Amino acid sequence: MDLSSHGSPVTIIETIASQLACSPEDKKVASYLDEQDELKHFRECFHIPKVKDLPQTDPVLVNDNEDCIYFAGNSLGLQSKKTKIYLEEELDKWAKIGVHGHFIGARKEEIALMNGLTVNLHLLMLSFFKPTSDRYKILLEAKAFPSDHYAVESQLQLHGLDKEKSMLMIEPRKGEETLRTEDILAVIEKEGDSIATILFSGVQYYTGQLFDIPRITKAGQEKGCFVGFDLAHAVGNIELHLHEWGVDFACWCSYKYLNSGAGGLAGAYIHEKHSQTVKPALIGWWGHEFKTRFLMENKLQLSPGIDGFRLSNPPILLVCALHASLEIFGKTTMKLLRRKSILLTGYLEYLIKHYYSEDRNDPEKPFVKIITPSHTEERGCQLTVAFSIPIKSVFKELEKRGVACDLREPNALRFAPVPLYNSFHDVHRFIEILGSAITSAK
């Protein structure tokens, strides 16, 4: 079967099962999908933790020599095997030639690698949030990631604004878990004349919802707002066309789907249409034009666009770690990764629904509810799942069995099958383990 077809994951899975003369839940389907996966060789580029090395595993319940089920790439991506090589090369260069090994390559016009995500967000907001008596609000999700929420609060405080009046937060409808695009657009239409800046995540960290970036951008700009995105959970996860969509600004971390390691170097983007008009509020030496930077005349020649927002020399060891991962991305395309991701996550969703949906005929049976939108165009690779039994007990039992995922209060676990290094066999194995975990957690 041609897996590049545009059929839904359910159609593909059931068609394969029919061809193999087995049920869609059979392990043969996972084996077939892995055999046909043109990206499967990338798994060998990463260190997959062994079950025996994870701190919470129970040796009675696991095979020590097995790879763990790593579904935590939405929190911290796995280490590329070249990371250590590149770090050692840089350390060796530093030891042998000192300052002569100091310089690194240039960057694309609209993107800079610098700082951490929240630092970049503050730098961008200082330039893109310029409140007036008429436009003084910032629109964001009611349950934005805390760092974004706090950044917005502090920006409002910096301008002496009342957060109750200036912090416009949109919530899902009563009884719903995710935001409807039409509701976001309606708020922009209604409040847009008083909104200075719109700040949304690309993929919502808790629910896994992928927002309609182009429509939100267009709607906001039509009302005269600057529109920016925190892409922490989107970069390396979905296809992004920020320039084409006209997004004003964006920032992201690189330690989730970009696999740069905890605290890895972050990134920032400003559309080139602002390169001559939007200036940084805070300036450092690294924002000076490169060709005259070392004249040391203290006469600022500011680099246009995002390059002018750079404050200081990026930490080269963090650059090495990010380079090791981006080199792998450079051997494929986001289109191919996204295609596999849709099928991989769809396979996980299919099996969860088959085995663990609510059974009205058996009210005592524990069940699972997927919070993340079911439409593939409204999510990345993450599924956020709530349970009818105590969530911490399920999480603990999964950890005992060598599953790496994460718990998010108040009542959800997040599972992220990453197309670069997760397999369909991982998904099938996980479903079997999940059943055992639920039984033990009851």
Buried (B, 14 or more C-beta within 10 A) or exposed (E): BEBEEEBBBBEBBBBBBEEBEBEBBBEBBBBBBBEBBEBBEBBEBBBBBBBBEBEEBEEEBBEEEEBBBBBBBBBBBBBBEBBBEBBEEBEEBBEEEEEEBEEBEEBEBBBBBBBBBBBBBBBBBBBBBBBEEEBBBBBBBEBBBEBBBEBBBBBBEEEEBEBEEBBBBBEBEEEEBBBEBEBBBEBBEEBBEBBBBBBBBBBBBBBBBBBBBBBBBBBBBEBEBBBBBBBBBBBBBBEBEBBEBBBBBBBBBBBBBBBBBEEBBBBBBBBEEBBEEBBBBEBBBBBBBEEEBEEEEEEEBBBBBBBBBBBEBBBBBBBBBBBBBBEBBEEBEBEEBBBBBBBBBBBBBBBBBEBBEEEEEEEEBBBBBBBBBEEBEBBBBBBBBBBBEEBBBBBBBBBBBBBBBBBBEEBBBBBBBBBBBBBBBBBBBBBEBBEBBBEBBE
